[in-house]
């Protein structure tokens, strides 16, 4: 996947929630056949989302994200130190 995204701008694609975590979700992007984490909070900040006890749903006062929900995400390649790369995925819309 890194080679494909190397010289491309950020792309917006449909994704499906496969797993819910306390700080975000893991999404499947069927067009590229990849699973990517989508973090809804930063490591240093407390987010508005809470993970339900069954682990199938993230809730906030204004939004609910469940397993198998369709989301719109932006995927881009992020350059790290020493020629390392990482796919960065952010939520655009649900």
Secondary structure, 3 states (H helix, E strand, C coil): CHHHHCCCCCEEEEEEEEEEECCEEEEEECCCCEEEEEECCCCCCCCCCEECCCCCEEECCCCEEECCCEEEEEEEEEECCCCCEEEEEEEEEC
